[in-house]
């Protein structure tokens, strides 16, 4: 589980812009 959580932290570490884009993508994907 730690290995899986490790890469996740990297994404979270990225700038807020990336997080925002991912959030929007997630919302769109859920909406579609």
mmCIF file of the N, C-alpha and C atoms, coordinates in Angstrom:
data_MODEL
# 
_entry.id   MODEL 
# 
loop_
_atom_site.group_PDB 
_atom_site.id 
_atom_site.type_symbol 
_atom_site.label_atom_id 
_atom_site.label_alt_id 
_atom_site.label_comp_id 
_atom_site.label_asym_id 
_atom_site.label_entity_id 
_atom_site.label_seq_id 
_atom_site.pdbx_PDB_ins_code 
_atom_site.Cartn_x 
_atom_site.Cartn_y 
_atom_site.Cartn_z 
_atom_site.occupancy 
_atom_site.B_iso_or_equiv 
_atom_site.pdbx_formal_charge 
_atom_site.auth_seq_id 
_atom_site.auth_comp_id 
_atom_site.auth_asym_id 
_atom_site.auth_atom_id 
_atom_site.pdbx_PDB_model_num 
ATOM 1  N N  . UNK A 1 1  ? 0.847   -1.191 0.000   1.00 0.00 ? 1  UNK A N  1 
ATOM 2  C CA . UNK A 1 1  ? 0.000   0.000  0.000   1.00 0.00 ? 1  UNK A CA 1 
ATOM 3  C C  . UNK A 1 1  ? 0.884   1.243  0.000   1.00 0.00 ? 1  UNK A C  1 
ATOM 4  N N  . UNK A 1 2  ? 2.005   1.149  0.680   1.00 0.00 ? 2  UNK A N  1 
ATOM 5  C CA . UNK A 1 2  ? 2.906   2.309  0.767   1.00 0.00 ? 2  UNK A CA 1 
ATOM 6  C C  . UNK A 1 2  ? 3.399   2.697  -0.623  1.00 0.00 ? 2  UNK A C  1 
ATOM 7  N N  . UNK A 1 3  ? 3.755   1.693  -1.409  1.00 0.00 ? 3  UNK A N  1 
ATOM 8  C CA . UNK A 1 3  ? 4.251   1.953  -2.764  1.00 0.00 ? 3  UNK A CA 1 
ATOM 9  C C  . UNK A 1 3  ? 3.204   2.695  -3.581  1.00 0.00 ? 3  UNK A C  1 
ATOM 10 N N  . UNK A 1 4  ? 1.950   2.311  -3.408  1.00 0.00 ? 4  UNK A N  1 
ATOM 11 C CA . UNK A 1 4  ? 0.873   2.952  -4.177  1.00 0.00 ? 4  UNK A CA 1 
ATOM 12 C C  . UNK A 1 4  ? 0.661   4.379  -3.687  1.00 0.00 ? 4  UNK A C  1 
ATOM 13 N N  . UNK A 1 5  ? 0.823   4.568  -2.394  1.00 0.00 ? 5  UNK A N  1 
ATOM 14 C CA . UNK A 1 5  ? 0.610   5.900  -1.817  1.00 0.00 ? 5  UNK A CA 1 
ATOM 15 C C  . UNK A 1 5  ? 1.761   6.828  -2.158  1.00 0.00 ? 5  UNK A C  1 
ATOM 16 N N  . UNK A 1 6  ? 2.908   6.245  -2.414  1.00 0.00 ? 6  UNK A N  1 
ATOM 17 C CA . UNK A 1 6  ? 4.097   7.061  -2.706  1.00 0.00 ? 6  UNK A CA 1 
ATOM 18 C C  . UNK A 1 6  ? 3.896   7.902  -3.970  1.00 0.00 ? 6  UNK A C  1 
ATOM 19 N N  . UNK A 1 7  ? 3.558   7.308  -5.091  1.00 0.00 ? 7  UNK A N  1 
ATOM 20 C CA . UNK A 1 7  ? 3.361   8.070  -6.334  1.00 0.00 ? 7  UNK A CA 1 
ATOM 21 C C  . UNK A 1 7  ? 2.240   9.086  -6.187  1.00 0.00 ? 7  UNK A C  1 
ATOM 22 N N  . UNK A 1 8  ? 1.256   8.745  -5.391  1.00 0.00 ? 8  UNK A N  1 
ATOM 23 C CA . UNK A 1 8  ? 0.123   9.646  -5.178  1.00 0.00 ? 8  UNK A CA 1 
ATOM 24 C C  . UNK A 1 8  ? 0.599   10.950 -4.552  1.00 0.00 ? 8  UNK A C  1 
ATOM 25 N N  . UNK A 1 9  ? 1.530   10.819 -3.619  1.00 0.00 ? 9  UNK A N  1 
ATOM 26 C CA . UNK A 1 9  ? 2.064   12.009 -2.943  1.00 0.00 ? 9  UNK A CA 1 
ATOM 27 C C  . UNK A 1 9  ? 2.742   12.908 -3.972  1.00 0.00 ? 9  UNK A C  1 
ATOM 28 N N  . UNK A 1 10 ? 3.396   12.298 -4.951  1.00 0.00 ? 10 UNK A N  1 
ATOM 29 C CA . UNK A 1 10 ? 4.092   13.074 -5.978  1.00 0.00 ? 10 UNK A CA 1 
ATOM 30 C C  . UNK A 1 10 ? 3.094   13.960 -6.721  1.00 0.00 ? 10 UNK A C  1 
ATOM 31 N N  . UNK A 1 11 ? 1.944   13.405 -7.052  1.00 0.00 ? 11 UNK A N  1 
ATOM 32 C CA . UNK A 1 11 ? 0.918   14.173 -7.773  1.00 0.00 ? 11 UNK A CA 1 
ATOM 33 C C  . UNK A 1 11 ? 0.424   15.313 -6.901  1.00 0.00 ? 11 UNK A C  1 
ATOM 34 N N  . UNK A 1 12 ? 0.237   15.007 -5.622  1.00 0.00 ? 12 UNK A N  1 
ATOM 35 C CA . UNK A 1 12 ? -0.246  16.021 -4.691  1.00 0.00 ? 12 UNK A CA 1 
ATOM 36 C C  . UNK A 1 12 ? 0.798   17.114 -4.499  1.00 0.00 ? 12 UNK A C  1 
ATOM 37 N N  . UNK A 1 13 ? 2.060   16.708 -4.633  1.00 0.00 ? 13 UNK A N  1 
ATOM 38 C CA . UNK A 1 13 ? 3.164   17.654 -4.433  1.00 0.00 ? 13 UNK A CA 1 
ATOM 39 C C  . UNK A 1 13 ? 3.229   18.654 -5.581  1.00 0.00 ? 13 UNK A C  1 
ATOM 40 N N  . UNK A 1 14 ? 2.732   18.247 -6.742  1.00 0.00 ? 14 UNK A N  1 
ATOM 41 C CA . UNK A 1 14 ? 2.760   19.127 -7.917  1.00 0.00 ? 14 UNK A CA 1 
ATOM 42 C C  . UNK A 1 14 ? 2.025   20.432 -7.623  1.00 0.00 ? 14 UNK A C  1 
ATOM 43 N N  . UNK A 1 15 ? 2.274   21.452 -8.455  1.00 0.00 ? 15 UNK A N  1 
ATOM 44 C CA . UNK A 1 15 ? 1.647   22.756 -8.274  1.00 0.00 ? 15 UNK A CA 1 
ATOM 45 C C  . UNK A 1 15 ? 0.125   22.649 -8.257  1.00 0.00 ? 15 UNK A C  1 
ATOM 46 N N  . UNK A 1 16 ? -0.531  23.639 -7.663  1.00 0.00 ? 16 UNK A N  1 
ATOM 47 C CA . UNK A 1 16 ? -2.000  23.655 -7.575  1.00 0.00 ? 16 UNK A CA 1 
ATOM 48 C C  . UNK A 1 16 ? -2.654  23.627 -8.952  1.00 0.00 ? 16 UNK A C  1 
ATOM 49 N N  . UNK A 1 17 ? -1.952  24.163 -9.933  1.00 0.00 ? 17 UNK A N  1 
ATOM 50 C CA . UNK A 1 17 ? -2.498  24.197 -11.297 1.00 0.00 ? 17 UNK A CA 1 
ATOM 51 C C  . UNK A 1 17 ? -2.781  22.771 -11.769 1.00 0.00 ? 17 UNK A C  1 
ATOM 52 N N  . UNK A 1 18 ? -1.826  21.876 -11.523 1.00 0.00 ? 18 UNK A N  1 
ATOM 53 C CA . UNK A 1 18 ? -1.988  20.490 -11.946 1.00 0.00 ? 18 UNK A CA 1 
ATOM 54 C C  . UNK A 1 18 ? -3.166  19.867 -11.199 1.00 0.00 ? 18 UNK A C  1 
ATOM 55 N N  . UNK A 1 19 ? -3.243  20.176 -9.907  1.00 0.00 ? 19 UNK A N  1 
ATOM 56 C CA . UNK A 1 19 ? -4.325  19.614 -9.094  1.00 0.00 ? 19 UNK A CA 1 
ATOM 57 C C  . UNK A 1 19 ? -5.674  20.113 -9.593  1.00 0.00 ? 19 UNK A C  1 
ATOM 58 N N  . UNK A 1 20 ? -5.707  21.387 -9.960  1.00 0.00 ? 20 UNK A N  1 
ATOM 59 C CA . UNK A 1 20 ? -6.950  21.974 -10.452 1.00 0.00 ? 20 UNK A CA 1 
ATOM 60 C C  . UNK A 1 20 ? -7.366  21.279 -11.746 1.00 0.00 ? 20 UNK A C  1 
ATOM 61 N N  . UNK A 1 21 ? -6.408  21.116 -12.641 1.00 0.00 ? 21 UNK A N  1 
ATOM 62 C CA . UNK A 1 21 ? -6.696  20.465 -13.916 1.00 0.00 ? 21 UNK A CA 1 
ATOM 63 C C  . UNK A 1 21 ? -7.216  19.056 -13.690 1.00 0.00 ? 21 UNK A C  1 
ATOM 64 N N  . UNK A 1 22 ? -6.602  18.353 -12.730 1.00 0.00 ? 22 UNK A N  1 
ATOM 65 C CA . UNK A 1 22 ? -7.031  16.990 -12.442 1.00 0.00 ? 22 UNK A CA 1 
ATOM 66 C C  . UNK A 1 22 ? -8.440  16.999 -11.873 1.00 0.00 ? 22 UNK A C  1 
ATOM 67 N N  . UNK A 1 23 ? -8.716  17.967 -11.000 1.00 0.00 ? 23 UNK A N  1 
ATOM 68 C CA . UNK A 1 23 ? -10.038 18.081 -10.386 1.00 0.00 ? 23 UNK A CA 1 
ATOM 69 C C  . UNK A 1 23 ? -11.089 18.305 -11.466 1.00 0.00 ? 23 UNK A C  1 
ATOM 70 N N  . UNK A 1 24 ? -10.790 19.211 -12.375 1.00 0.00 ? 24 UNK A N  1 
ATOM 71 C CA . UNK A 1 24 ? -11.731 19.517 -13.461 1.00 0.00 ? 24 UNK A CA 1 
ATOM 72 C C  . UNK A 1 24 ? -11.957 18.274 -14.306 1.00 0.00 ? 24 UNK A C  1 
ATOM 73 N N  . UNK A 1 25 ? -10.874 17.576 -14.596 1.00 0.00 ? 25 UNK A N  1 
ATOM 74 C CA . UNK A 1 25 ? -10.974 16.367 -15.409 1.00 0.00 ? 25 UNK A CA 1 
ATOM 75 C C  . UNK A 1 25 ? -11.840 15.328 -14.705 1.00 0.00 ? 25 UNK A C  1 
ATOM 76 N N  . UNK A 1 26 ? -11.646 15.197 -13.398 1.00 0.00 ? 26 UNK A N  1 
ATOM 77 C CA . UNK A 1 26 ? -12.414 14.236 -12.615 1.00 0.00 ? 26 UNK A CA 1 
ATOM 78 C C  . UNK A 1 26 ? -13.892 14.589 -12.646 1.00 0.00 ? 26 UNK A C  1 
ATOM 79 N N  . UNK A 1 27 ? -14.176 15.887 -12.485 1.00 0.00 ? 27 UNK A N  1 
ATOM 80 C CA . UNK A 1 27 ? -15.565 16.348 -12.493 1.00 0.00 ? 27 UNK A CA 1 
ATOM 81 C C  . UNK A 1 27 ? -16.206 16.075 -13.846 1.00 0.00 ? 27 UNK A C  1 
ATOM 82 N N  . UNK A 1 28 ? -15.470 16.390 -14.899 1.00 0.00 ? 28 UNK A N  1 
ATOM 83 C CA . UNK A 1 28 ? -15.995 16.182 -16.256 1.00 0.00 ? 28 UNK A CA 1 
ATOM 84 C C  . UNK A 1 28 ? -16.243 14.690 -16.488 1.00 0.00 ? 28 UNK A C  1 
ATOM 85 N N  . UNK A 1 29 ? -15.270 13.881 -16.083 1.00 0.00 ? 29 UNK A N  1 
ATOM 86 C CA . UNK A 1 29 ? -15.406 12.438 -16.269 1.00 0.00 ? 29 UNK A CA 1 
ATOM 87 C C  . UNK A 1 29 ? -16.619 11.894 -15.530 1.00 0.00 ? 29 UNK A C  1 
ATOM 88 N N  . UNK A 1 30 ? -16.838 12.396 -14.325 1.00 0.00 ? 30 UNK A N  1 
ATOM 89 C CA . UNK A 1 30 ? -17.983 11.940 -13.541 1.00 0.00 ? 30 UNK A CA 1 
ATOM 90 C C  . UNK A 1 30 ? -19.282 12.425 -14.168 1.00 0.00 ? 30 UNK A C  1 
ATOM 91 N N  . UNK A 1 31 ? -19.245 13.635 -14.680 1.00 0.00 ? 31 UNK A N  1 
ATOM 92 C CA . UNK A 1 31 ? -20.438 14.241 -15.274 1.00 0.00 ? 31 UNK A CA 1 
ATOM 93 C C  . UNK A 1 31 ? -20.806 13.548 -16.585 1.00 0.00 ? 31 UNK A C  1 
ATOM 94 N N  . UNK A 1 32 ? -19.786 13.159 -17.337 1.00 0.00 ? 32 UNK A N  1 
ATOM 95 C CA . UNK A 1 32 ? -20.037 12.541 -18.638 1.00 0.00 ? 32 UNK A CA 1 
ATOM 96 C C  . UNK A 1 32 ? -20.724 11.187 -18.481 1.00 0.00 ? 32 UNK A C  1 
# 
